[in-house]
Amino acid sequence: MSMSSHLEELRRKHEVLSEKVEEIQRAPGSTDAEITELKKQKLQLKEEIERLTTATA
């Protein structure tokens, strides 16, 4: 897998998580723990994207 395709996959996963966070925040009965876990995963992806982007620049 090339670096650009790997970055694109990470960006896609980040976007999917963003949509899930928004969906869960609107859903009744969602817990703060669920939202926090998804946001944590989203942040980890963002940090990995930034790390790889700066490493290839």
Protein Blocks (a to p, Z undefined) as FASTA:
>chain_A
ZZklmmmmmmmmmmmmmmmmmmmmmpghiafklmmmmmmmmmmmmmmmmmmmmmmZZ
